[in-house]
């Protein structure tokens, strides 16, 4: 786990905000786009549920076409996204949907990594075999989006300690970390185990893995 440092001033601004009914109209989100993000990608924020004066619940969700759109069983992304939307809508907060496919390596390289995983590599070894780092994501863009929305402190919904560490480095106070559910099947078990053992994610698999961090408030959907 490598903590990134800010490479540019946090100067992003909100570009446009609209109401967006999602999940069959069961949830209405306030969708915002942004200008002047450090990586110039088209990330979005979805604000849902009751307002929080102190620290909203926030999920940083990296784009996963295969999981989010097609319901791939090789990861847990789609189910985590749906869980996050409903939890944030109930508790009040923001979903940051980040265009960081494949932990930041892109869609085609992610599929190349899948092929290597099918040959026996774990998810991180596959990345390294393709000359990428274990995790190429930089969350400065997420901090910039929160600053643009006048948010300086959050309660983070995540199993990934690197997200909290980076946000803190970029000036966002993480008051609490709440783990997501564990969505394990026979296709993604080794993927989840690698995240727990090699990237310190708070994931428990039949007694194996890493428990939730101190201060985590709940675990949903085992």
C-alpha positions in Angstrom: 0.0 0.0 0.0 1.5 3.3 -1.1 0.1 6.6 0.1 0.0 9.2 -2.7 0.6 12.9 -2.2 -1.2 15.7 -3.9 0.4 16.6 -7.3 -1.7 19.7 -8.0 -3.9 22.2 -6.1 -7.4 21.0 -5.2 -9.1 23.3 -7.6 -11.9 21.2 -9.1 -15.4 22.8 -9.5 -18.8 21.4 -10.0 -19.7 21.5 -13.7 -23.4 20.4 -13.7 -25.9 18.9 -11.3 -29.1 17.1 -12.3 -31.6 14.8 -10.6 -31.3 11.2 -11.8 -33.8 8.4 -10.9 -31.8 5.1 -10.7 -32.4 1.4 -9.8 -35.8 1.4 -11.5 -36.8 4.6 -9.9 -36.4 3.3 -6.4 -33.7 5.9 -5.7 -33.3 9.5 -6.8 -29.7 10.8 -6.9 -28.3 14.3 -7.4 -25.7 13.6 -10.1 -22.8 16.1 -10.4 -20.0 16.4 -12.9 -16.8 18.3 -12.5 -14.3 20.5 -14.2 -10.5 20.8 -13.5 -10.0 17.4 -12.0 -6.3 16.4 -11.7 -6.6 13.4 -14.0 -9.1 15.0 -16.5 -11.3 11.9 -16.4 -15.1 12.0 -16.3 -15.8 11.0 -12.7 -19.2 11.6 -11.2 -20.8 12.1 -7.8 -24.2 10.8 -6.8 -25.7 12.4 -3.7 -28.5 10.5 -2.1 -30.5 10.3 1.1 -30.8 12.7 4.0 -28.3 15.5 4.4 -25.5 15.3 6.9 -24.2 18.5 8.4 -21.0 16.9 9.9 -19.8 14.0 7.8 -21.7 12.1 5.1 -21.3 8.5 4.3 -19.1 8.1 1.2 -18.3 5.2 -1.1 -15.4 5.5 -3.6 -16.4 3.0 -6.3 -14.0 2.3 -9.2 -15.7 1.6 -12.5 -15.9 -2.1 -13.4 -17.7 -2.7 -16.7 -17.7 -6.5 -16.3 -19.1 -6.4 -12.7 -21.2 -3.3 -12.6 -22.9 -3.7 -16.0 -22.7 -7.4 -16.8 -22.8 -8.9 -13.3 -19.5 -10.7 -13.6 -18.9 -13.3 -10.9 -15.1 -12.9 -11.1 -15.2 -9.9 -8.7 -17.6 -8.4 -6.1 -17.9 -5.0 -7.7 -21.5 -5.0 -9.0 -22.9 -6.2 -5.7 -20.8 -3.7 -3.7 -22.1 -0.9 -5.9 -25.8 -1.9 -5.4 -25.2 -2.3 -1.7 -23.5 1.1 -1.5 -26.4 2.9 -3.3 -29.0 1.5 -1.0 -27.0 2.2 2.2 -26.1 5.7 1.2 -29.7 6.4 0.2 -30.8 5.2 3.6 -28.1 6.9 5.7 -27.3 10.0 3.5 -24.2 10.6 1.6 -22.3 10.4 -1.7 -21.2 7.8 -4.1 -18.1 8.8 -6.1 -18.1 6.7 -9.3 -14.5 6.8 -10.5 -13.3 6.0 -14.0 -10.5 3.7 -12.8 -11.2 0.4 -14.6 -9.1 -2.6 -13.5 -7.6 -0.8 -10.4 -6.5 1.9 -12.8 -4.9 -0.1 -15.6 -7.9 0.1 -18.1 -10.4 -2.4 -19.5 -8.3 -4.2 -22.1 -5.3 -4.8 -19.7 -7.8 -6.0 -17.1 -9.1 -8.6 -19.5 -5.4 -9.6 -20.2 -5.0 -9.9 -16.4 -8.1 -12.2 -16.3 -6.4 -14.5 -18.8 -3.3 -14.7 -16.6 -5.5 -15.4 -13.6 -7.2 -18.2 -15.5 -3.7 -19.7 -15.9 -3.0 -19.6 -12.2 -1.8 -16.2 -11.2 -3.5 -14.1 -8.5 -4.9 -10.7 -9.4 -1.8 -8.8 -8.2 0.7 -11.1 -9.8 -1.2 -10.8 -13.1 -0.9 -7.0 -12.9 2.8 -7.2 -12.3 3.3 -9.6 -15.2 1.7 -6.9 -17.4 4.2 -4.3 -16.0 1.6 -2.6 -13.8 1.6 -2.0 -10.1 -0.6 -4.0 -7.8 -3.0 -0.9 -7.7 -2.6 2.0 -10.0 -5.4 4.1 -8.5 -4.8 7.6 -7.2 -7.6 9.1 -5.2 -6.6 12.8 -5.4 -9.5 13.1 -7.9 -11.9 11.8 -5.2 -10.6 14.4 -2.7 -11.0 17.1 -5.3 -14.6 16.1 -5.9 -15.4 16.2 -2.2 -13.7 19.6 -1.8 -15.8 20.9 -4.7 -18.9 19.6 -2.9 -17.8 21.4 0.3 -17.2 18.1 2.1 -14.1 18.0 4.4 -15.0 15.0 6.7 -16.6 11.7 5.8 -17.6 8.2 7.0 -16.0 5.9 4.4 -17.8 2.7 3.2 -14.9 0.5 2.1 -12.8 -2.6 2.9 -9.7 -1.0 1.4 -7.4 0.9 3.9 -5.6 2.6 1.0 -8.6 4.7 0.2 -8.8 6.1 3.7 -5.0 6.7 3.8 -5.0 8.6 0.5 -8.0 10.7 1.3 -6.4 11.7 4.6 -3.3 12.6 2.7 -5.3 14.8 0.4 -7.0 16.7 3.2 -10.2 14.7 3.8 -10.8 13.6 7.4 -12.0 10.0 7.6 -13.9 9.8 10.9 -15.0 6.2 10.5 -14.6 3.2 8.2 -17.5 0.9 7.5 -16.8 -2.4 5.7 -18.9 -3.6 2.8 -20.5 -7.0 2.5 -18.5 -10.0 1.5 -19.8 -11.4 -1.8 -17.9 -14.6 -2.3 -18.5 -17.3 -4.9 -16.4 -20.1 -6.3 -15.3 -17.8 -9.2 -14.0 -14.9 -7.0 -12.8 -16.6 -3.8 -9.0 -16.5 -4.8 -9.5 -12.8 -5.9 -11.0 -11.9 -2.5 -8.4 -13.9 -0.6 -5.6 -12.1 -2.5 -7.1 -8.7 -1.6 -7.3 -9.7 2.1 -3.8 -11.2 2.3 -1.8 -8.9 0.1 -3.6 -5.5 0.2 -5.0 -5.7 3.8 -8.6 -5.4 2.8 -11.1 -6.1 5.6 -12.5 -9.4 4.2 -13.2 -12.6 6.1 -13.7 -15.8 4.2 -14.8 -18.8 6.3 -12.5 -17.7 9.1 -9.6 -16.8 6.8 -8.6 -13.2 6.0 -8.5 -9.9 7.8 -11.2 -8.7 10.2 -12.7 -5.2 9.9 -10.5 -2.3 11.1 -10.9 -0.9 14.5 -13.8 1.5 14.6 -15.7 -0.2 11.8 -19.4 0.1 12.6 -21.1 -2.7 10.8 -20.8 -5.5 8.2 -23.6 -6.0 5.7 -24.4 -9.0 3.5 -22.0 -11.7 4.5 
